[in-house]
Amino acid sequence: MINVQGLNKQFDGFQALNNLHLNVEKGSIYGLIGVNGSGKTTLIRHLTGVLKADTGTVQMDGQDVFDNVAVKQRLGYIPDELFFFGSYTLRAMSRFYKGLYPNWNEDRYDAMVADFALPERSRLSRFSKGMQKQAQFILTMSCMPDFLVLDEPIDGLDPIVRKKVWKYIVDDVAERQMTVLVSSHNLKEMEGICDSIGILSHGEMKIERDLDELKSDIHKVQAAFHNQEDADRAFAGLNVAHREKSGSVEHLIIRGAREDVEKAVYAADPIIFDMLPLSLEEVFIFEMGGENDDIAQLLS
């Protein structure tokens, strides 16, 4: 598993990470989300052993990551900004990786090159951004990592290739219990792939929850009643996070068990009642304190 406890990091007096805690269970896919400047990149640099914590611990399977070659040999990392040696081909880079990672799997490398149909002996510097990302994915997955950290892994890839990338990841999670942390702005895609979610804000972990659990106890409600008294009675005992009215229809975001919300609303004899879980994108905007206009758009 990946475990971060009490992580703090400052740069020239700026608190980039503040008492941050993070837990990724073995054999799961964890989605890290946050607005630009929330601390995602700084956290990832700690997870990959590039930065040393001011205070706190960053561990994988109970071992510190920083300055630990044995852990890093089990760690695969695909950054948003890729780097390859200028004159290297994909085949040359594979030999370089093979010398660094003891679990390198040549058969997997050959199969993935064929699957993605990349020109193995062309210079990587001449590849398009999407082809370079595929090349990096092939190299990283051929290392057979126990831990995989991904920063915008599908950016620049077409839908067919994105599906193929996720299949390799999901298969390794299922078959080898690989542990994955992925940071991405593509919340719709993450919603379909992640087991749990961490929402980062101003260097702090705002929410860390199982994705199904996170979505099951926050709801988007639309309802209309015979009179305002019935409406007020319906929602009086509920945890209403947002409420507004458009004509005769009430629009709300309510926290709590679905059964409790339904029971309270039906007791007030609604004329109209519709209740849906929020999408991950809606949960993110709401939890990050989106402006009222943003919330109104979510509810419409």
Helices and strands as residue ranges (DSSP letters): E 2-11, E 14-24, E 29-33, H 40-47, E 55-60, E 63-64, H 69-72, E 75-78, H 90-100, H 106-116, G 124-126, H 129-142, E 147-151, H 159-176, E 179-183, H 187-191, E 196-201, E 204-210, H 211-216, E 218-224, H 228-235, E 239-246, E 249-255, H 258-266, E 272-277, H 280-287, H 292-299
